[in-house]
Amino acid sequence: MKLVMTLMVRDEADIVAAMVEHHLAQGVDLIIATDNASVDGTREILSEYAAHGVVELHDDPRHAKQQSEVVTAMARRAYEVHDATWVLNADADEFWLPVDRSLSLRDAFERIPPSLGAFAVPVTNLTGTPARRGPGLRRLVWRDERDAADLMDLAGLHAQPTPNAVHVGSSDVTVAQGNHFVSIPSNGAPDEAFRLEVLHLPWRSLDQHRAKVEMSGRAYEASPTLRPSPNHHGMRDYRRLQAGFVEEFYLYRHPVDPQGDPAFSRDTSLLEALSGVLADGRAIVPSRLEQALDDVSDEEFGPDEVKASAQVARIIIPLERVHLAVSERARDDLRASEARAKKAAAAAAQREKELKKRLRATKQNLAQARSELAAVRESRSYRVARAVARPLQRLRRR
């Protein structure tokens, strides 16, 4: 059994080493990574792991929304070049684990039949104390299990994360944008004893969040053929960034006191796993993992700052709803106008086609008439008639 992970990454230097170390320790054989023109040292970190033969590093410098294309190519390469039994398509802030923490990923996949083809793996956000910088692996140890119906009012978020898709190796698989869906059909889910989950750290620090929101927003602006929904979380945050409220909403999605809130449960398994990798000497590049686990300079926000930001966010959210409703109505009106214009254009094209057909028929009839007239003029009877007609015309003139 061969387990290969793909990773498309840009500017994730704070956490990428921890992500790589975690999955290698969990039994992943190889990580095929594509760096998307990082400028924060991410590529340099990955190149260190590539030197150890555990990462195969590629480059794609385009800053557009080409994730599906790039990940699909890596997923196919995982099978065609590396003979992968299973392929996991991940982001730098995602950590895959069996639900049964006594197992490793390799333990689980060795017991999951490839005949399943593909299956969904639930994703849970980890949250905790917000900070200005740092990966937050020691701070973010609370599972965010807030109800999706209340999430906008509680955190300014549209929804909890969509599950990821894992699939068997294939030379013709297609991975959708976001890694949530693949073209390989699913024939069921793993046995309960070998279920998997993904722990997700999307809002590790204000600096990281601001940079990622701006990066995503500009990438969509550079991809005019893509039309994200007004509800798209990245574009919603991009609008907040442009309006000057990115810090307030970053803080708002972190709980003030998760200890007594039933919507949060403490989960230190990721921190413990990474600390164990470092402690028992399994780390491939120990210095990089040490940096990722170091939170001395994170500069945490206090509860009062979080509460103050929440007050601002609660004022803005109703205004966003109005803006969204107006935007959706305008979008519907635009679609209706486009549909009417398309229908009118189709009708005009059909009318033009009919007129051209009639014109062709008229030209054909005229050509036929000219041909028949020429044939008549060449006939003997026509020449005789003309010969008889000339004397009669002269007699009439007299």
C-alpha positions as CSV (number, residue, x, y, z in Angstrom):
1,M,0.0,0.0,0.0
2,K,1.4,3.4,-1.0
3,L,0.0,6.6,0.4
4,V,0.7,9.9,-1.4
5,M,-0.4,13.4,-0.5
6,T,-0.6,16.4,-2.8
7,L,-0.2,20.0,-1.7
8,M,-0.6,23.2,-3.6
9,V,0.8,26.0,-1.4
10,R,1.5,29.7,-1.3
11,D,3.0,31.7,1.6
12,E,2.3,29.2,4.4
13,A,5.8,29.3,6.0
14,D,4.4,29.5,9.5
15,I,2.8,26.0,9.3
16,V,4.0,24.1,6.3
17,A,6.8,22.3,8.1
18,A,4.4,21.1,10.8
19,M,2.0,19.9,8.1
20,V,4.8,18.0,6.3
21,E,6.2,16.4,9.5
22,H,2.8,15.4,10.7
23,H,1.8,13.5,7.6
24,L,5.2,11.8,7.2
25,A,5.0,10.7,10.8
26,Q,1.5,9.4,10.1
27,G,2.8,7.1,7.4
28,V,2.4,9.2,4.2
29,D,5.1,7.9,1.8
30,L,5.5,11.0,-0.3
31,I,4.1,14.6,-0.6
32,I,3.9,16.0,-4.1
33,A,4.0,19.8,-3.6
34,T,3.5,22.7,-6.0
35,D,4.6,26.0,-4.8
36,N,2.6,28.9,-6.1
37,A,5.3,31.6,-6.2
38,S,5.6,32.0,-2.4
39,V,7.6,34.9,-1.1
40,D,7.7,34.2,2.6
41,G,10.1,31.3,2.6
42,T,7.6,28.5,2.0
43,R,9.4,27.1,-1.0
44,E,12.8,27.1,0.8
45,I,11.2,25.1,3.6
46,L,9.8,22.6,1.1
47,S,13.1,22.3,-0.7
48,E,14.8,21.2,2.5
49,Y,12.3,18.3,2.7
50,A,12.7,17.6,-1.0
51,A,16.5,17.2,-0.3
52,H,15.5,14.4,2.0
53,G,13.5,12.7,-0.7
54,V,10.1,12.9,1.1
55,V,8.7,15.9,-0.9
56,E,8.6,16.1,-4.7
57,L,8.7,19.9,-5.4
58,H,7.2,21.6,-8.4
59,D,6.5,25.2,-9.2
60,D,3.5,27.1,-10.7
61,P,4.0,30.9,-10.6
62,R,0.5,31.8,-11.9
63,H,-1.6,33.8,-9.4
64,A,-5.0,32.8,-10.5
65,K,-7.6,30.2,-9.4
66,Q,-6.0,27.2,-11.1
67,Q,-6.1,24.9,-8.1
68,S,-8.2,22.3,-9.8
69,E,-5.9,22.0,-12.7
70,V,-2.7,21.9,-10.6
71,V,-4.0,19.4,-8.0
72,T,-5.5,17.2,-10.7
73,A,-2.1,17.0,-12.4
74,M,-0.4,16.1,-9.1
75,A,-3.1,13.5,-8.2
76,R,-2.6,11.8,-11.6
77,R,1.2,11.9,-11.2
78,A,0.8,10.3,-7.7
79,Y,-0.6,7.2,-9.5
80,E,1.2,7.3,-12.9
81,V,4.7,8.0,-11.5
82,H,4.6,6.8,-7.9
83,D,2.0,4.0,-8.0
84,A,-0.2,5.5,-5.2
85,T,-2.8,3.2,-3.8
86,W,-4.6,6.2,-2.1
87,V,-4.2,9.9,-2.8
88,L,-5.0,12.6,-0.3
89,N,-5.3,16.2,-1.7
90,A,-4.6,18.6,1.1
91,D,-3.9,22.3,2.0
92,A,-1.1,23.5,4.2
93,D,-3.4,24.2,7.1
94,E,-5.0,20.7,7.1
95,F,-3.9,17.8,9.3
96,W,-5.4,14.4,8.5
97,L,-5.9,11.9,11.4
98,P,-7.9,8.8,12.1
99,V,-10.7,9.4,14.5
100,D,-9.2,6.6,16.6
101,R,-6.0,8.4,17.7
102,S,-4.4,5.1,18.6
103,L,-4.1,4.5,14.8
104,S,-1.9,6.3,12.3
105,L,-3.1,7.2,8.8
106,R,-1.2,4.2,7.4
107,D,-2.9,1.9,9.9
108,A,-6.3,3.1,8.8
109,F,-5.6,3.0,5.0
110,E,-4.1,-0.5,5.2
111,R,-7.6,-1.5,6.5
112,I,-9.7,0.6,4.1
113,P,-10.5,-1.4,0.9
114,P,-9.5,0.4,-2.3
115,S,-12.8,-0.8,-3.8
116,L,-14.5,2.1,-2.1
117,G,-13.0,4.3,-4.8
118,A,-13.4,7.6,-3.1
119,F,-15.1,8.9,0.1
120,A,-15.6,12.2,2.0
121,V,-13.6,13.1,5.1
122,P,-15.1,15.6,7.5
123,V,-13.2,18.8,8.3
124,T,-13.3,20.5,11.7
125,N,-11.9,24.0,12.4
126,L,-9.6,24.4,15.4
127,T,-9.8,27.7,17.2
128,G,-8.7,29.3,20.5
129,T,-6.8,32.4,21.5
130,P,-6.2,34.8,18.5
131,A,-2.8,36.4,18.0
132,R,-1.1,38.7,15.6
133,R,1.3,36.1,14.3
134,G,2.4,32.5,14.6
135,P,0.9,29.2,13.5
136,G,-1.0,28.8,16.7
137,L,-0.5,25.1,17.2
138,R,-0.3,25.6,21.0
139,R,-3.1,28.2,21.1
140,L,-5.7,26.6,18.8
141,V,-6.8,23.5,20.6
142,W,-10.6,23.8,20.6
143,R,-12.8,22.1,18.1
144,D,-15.3,24.6,16.6
145,E,-18.6,22.7,16.5
146,R,-21.0,25.6,16.4
147,D,-24.2,25.1,14.5
148,A,-24.0,26.3,10.9
149,A,-27.4,28.0,11.2
150,D,-26.0,30.3,13.9
151,L,-22.5,30.7,12.6
152,M,-23.0,34.0,10.8
153,D,-24.3,35.7,13.9
154,L,-21.8,34.0,16.2
155,A,-18.7,34.3,14.1
156,G,-19.4,36.1,10.9
157,L,-18.9,32.9,9.0
158,H,-21.2,31.5,6.3
159,A,-20.7,27.8,7.1
160,Q,-18.5,25.2,8.6
161,P,-15.9,23.6,6.2
162,T,-17.0,21.3,3.4
163,P,-15.6,17.7,3.7
164,N,-12.5,16.8,1.7
165,A,-12.4,13.9,-0.8
166,V,-9.8,11.1,-0.7
167,H,-9.5,8.7,-3.7
168,V,-7.7,5.7,-5.0
169,G,-4.8,6.2,-7.4
170,S,-6.0,6.9,-11.0
171,S,-4.6,8.3,-14.2
172,D,-7.8,10.0,-15.2
173,V,-9.1,11.5,-11.9
174,T,-10.2,15.1,-11.8
175,V,-10.1,17.0,-8.5
176,A,-12.5,19.9,-8.2
177,Q,-11.5,23.4,-7.0
178,G,-11.1,23.2,-3.2
179,N,-10.3,19.5,-3.1
180,H,-13.8,18.7,-1.9
181,F,-15.0,16.6,-4.8
182,V,-13.3,14.1,-7.2
183,S,-14.5,12.5,-10.4
184,I,-14.1,8.9,-9.0
185,P,-17.4,7.6,-7.8
186,S,-17.7,6.6,-4.1
187,N,-18.8,3.0,-3.3
188,G,-19.3,3.7,0.4
189,A,-17.5,4.9,3.5
190,P,-14.8,3.2,5.6
191,D,-15.7,1.1,8.6
192,E,-16.4,3.1,11.7
193,A,-13.2,1.8,13.3
194,F,-11.1,3.4,10.6
195,R,-12.9,6.7,10.0
196,L,-10.8,9.7,9.3
197,E,-11.1,13.5,9.9
198,V,-9.2,16.6,9.1
199,L,-8.2,19.2,11.7
200,H,-8.2,22.6,10.0
201,L,-6.3,25.8,11.2
202,P,-7.5,28.5,8.7
203,W,-7.3,31.5,11.1
204,R,-4.0,31.1,12.8
205,S,-3.1,34.7,13.2
206,L,-4.2,38.2,12.0
207,D,-1.1,38.6,9.8
208,Q,-1.7,35.2,8.1
209,H,-5.4,35.8,7.8
210,R,-5.0,39.3,6.2
211,A,-2.4,38.0,3.7
212,K,-4.5,35.0,2.7
213,V,-7.7,37.0,2.3
214,E,-6.0,39.6,0.1
215,M,-4.2,36.8,-1.9
216,S,-7.5,34.9,-2.5
217,G,-9.4,38.1,-3.5
218,R,-6.9,39.2,-6.0
219,A,-6.7,35.7,-7.5
220,Y,-10.4,35.8,-8.1
221,E,-10.1,39.3,-9.6
222,A,-7.4,37.8,-11.9
223,S,-9.8,35.1,-13.0
224,P,-12.8,36.9,-14.7
225,T,-14.3,33.6,-15.8
226,L,-14.9,32.5,-12.2
227,R,-18.0,34.0,-10.5
228,P,-17.9,33.1,-6.8
229,S,-21.2,33.3,-5.0
230,P,-21.8,36.5,-2.9
231,N,-21.8,34.0,0.0
232,H,-18.3,32.8,-0.8
233,H,-16.4,33.1,2.5
234,G,-13.2,34.2,0.9
235,M,-14.8,37.0,-1.1
236,R,-16.9,38.0,1.9
237,D,-13.7,38.4,3.9
238,Y,-12.1,40.3,1.0
239,R,-14.9,42.8,1.1
240,R,-14.3,43.2,4.8
241,L,-10.6,43.7,4.2
242,Q,-11.4,46.4,1.6
243,A,-13.8,48.1,4.0
244,G,-11.2,48.1,6.8
245,F,-12.8,45.5,9.1
246,V,-10.7,42.4,8.6
247,E,-9.2,42.6,12.2
248,E,-12.7,42.8,13.8
249,F,-14.0,39.8,11.9
250,Y,-10.8,37.8,12.5
251,L,-11.2,38.3,16.2
252,Y,-14.9,37.7,16.1
253,R,-14.6,34.2,14.9
254,H,-12.5,33.2,18.0
255,P,-14.3,32.5,21.2
256,V,-13.7,34.6,24.3
257,D,-14.0,31.6,26.7
258,P,-14.5,28.2,25.0
259,Q,-14.0,26.4,28.4
260,G,-17.7,26.6,29.3
261,D,-19.2,26.7,25.9
262,P,-20.8,23.3,24.7
263,A,-20.1,24.3,21.1
264,F,-16.4,23.8,21.7
265,S,-14.5,20.7,22.8
266,R,-10.8,20.7,23.7
267,D,-8.6,18.6,21.4
268,T,-4.9,18.6,21.9
269,S,-4.2,15.5,19.9
270,L,-2.5,17.4,17.1
271,L,-0.2,19.3,19.4
272,E,0.6,16.1,21.3
273,A,1.4,14.3,18.0
274,L,3.7,17.0,16.7
275,S,5.4,17.3,20.1
276,G,5.9,13.6,20.1
277,V,7.5,13.6,16.6
278,L,9.9,16.2,17.8
279,A,10.6,14.5,21.2
280,D,11.3,11.0,19.9
281,G,13.6,12.1,17.0
282,R,11.2,11.2,14.1
283,A,11.3,14.8,12.7
284,I,12.9,15.0,9.3
285,V,14.0,18.7,9.8
286,P,13.7,19.2,13.6
287,S,14.6,22.9,13.5
288,R,11.7,23.7,11.2
289,L,9.2,21.8,13.4
290,E,10.6,23.6,16.5
291,Q,9.9,26.9,14.8
292,A,6.3,25.9,14.1
293,L,5.7,24.9,17.7
294,D,7.3,28.1,19.1
295,D,4.6,30.6,20.2
296,V,6.8,33.0,22.3
297,S,6.3,35.9,19.8
298,D,2.7,35.3,18.8
299,E,1.4,38.5,20.6
300,E,-2.0,37.2,21.7
301,F,-5.1,39.4,21.8
302,G,-6.9,39.7,25.1
303,P,-10.5,39.0,25.9
304,D,-11.4,42.7,26.0
305,E,-10.1,43.2,22.4
306,V,-12.1,40.2,21.2
307,K,-15.3,41.5,22.9
308,A,-14.8,45.0,21.4
309,S,-14.4,43.5,18.0
310,A,-17.5,41.5,18.4
311,Q,-19.5,44.6,19.1
312,V,-18.3,46.1,15.8
313,A,-19.0,42.9,13.9
314,R,-22.5,42.6,15.2
315,I,-23.3,46.0,13.8
316,I,-21.8,45.2,10.4
317,I,-23.4,41.8,9.9
318,P,-27.0,43.1,9.4
319,L,-25.7,45.7,7.0
320,E,-23.9,42.9,5.1
321,R,-27.2,41.0,4.9
322,V,-28.8,44.0,3.3
323,H,-25.9,44.4,0.9
324,L,-26.0,40.7,0.1
325,A,-29.8,40.8,-0.6
326,V,-29.4,43.8,-2.9
327,S,-26.4,42.1,-4.6
328,E,-28.3,38.9,-5.1
329,R,-31.3,40.8,-6.5
330,A,-29.1,42.8,-8.8
331,R,-27.4,39.5,-9.8
332,D,-30.8,37.9,-10.5
333,D,-31.8,41.0,-12.5
334,L,-28.6,40.8,-14.5
335,R,-29.1,37.1,-15.2
336,A,-32.7,37.8,-16.3
337,S,-31.5,40.6,-18.6
338,E,-28.8,38.4,-20.0
339,A,-31.4,35.7,-20.6
340,R,-33.7,38.1,-22.4
341,A,-30.9,39.5,-24.4
342,K,-29.8,35.9,-25.3
343,K,-33.3,35.0,-26.3
344,A,-33.7,38.2,-28.4
345,A,-30.3,37.5,-30.0
346,A,-31.3,33.9,-30.8
347,A,-34.6,35.1,-32.3
348,A,-32.7,37.7,-34.4
349,A,-30.3,35.1,-35.5
350,Q,-33.1,32.7,-36.5
351,R,-34.8,35.6,-38.4
352,E,-31.6,36.4,-40.2
353,K,-31.2,32.7,-41.0
354,E,-34.7,32.6,-42.5
355,L,-34.1,35.8,-44.5
356,K,-30.8,34.5,-45.8
357,K,-32.6,31.2,-46.8
358,R,-35.3,33.2,-48.6
359,L,-32.7,35.3,-50.3
360,R,-30.8,32.3,-51.5
361,A,-34.1,30.8,-52.8
362,T,-34.9,34.1,-54.7
363,K,-31.4,34.2,-56.2
364,Q,-31.7,30.6,-57.3
365,N,-35.2,31.3,-58.8
366,L,-33.8,34.3,-60.6
367,A,-30.8,32.4,-61.9
368,Q,-33.1,29.7,-63.1
369,A,-35.4,32.2,-64.9
370,R,-32.3,33.8,-66.6
371,S,-31.2,30.4,-67.7
372,E,-34.6,29.6,-69.1
373,L,-34.8,33.0,-70.8
374,A,-31.4,32.4,-72.4
375,A,-32.5,29.0,-73.5
376,V,-35.6,30.5,-75.1
377,R,-33.6,33.2,-76.9
378,E,-31.3,30.4,-78.3
379,S,-34.3,28.4,-79.6
380,R,-35.2,28.2,-83.4
381,S,-38.8,29.3,-82.8
382,Y,-37.7,32.4,-81.0
383,R,-35.4,33.4,-83.9
384,V,-38.3,32.8,-86.4
385,A,-40.6,34.8,-84.3
386,R,-38.1,37.7,-84.2
387,A,-37.6,37.5,-87.9
388,V,-41.4,37.7,-88.5
389,A,-41.9,40.5,-86.0
390,R,-39.4,42.9,-87.5
391,P,-41.3,43.5,-90.8
392,L,-44.5,43.9,-88.9
393,Q,-43.0,46.5,-86.7
394,R,-41.8,48.5,-89.7
395,L,-45.4,48.3,-91.3
396,R,-46.8,49.7,-88.0
397,R,-44.5,52.6,-88.1
398,R,-45.7,53.5,-91.6
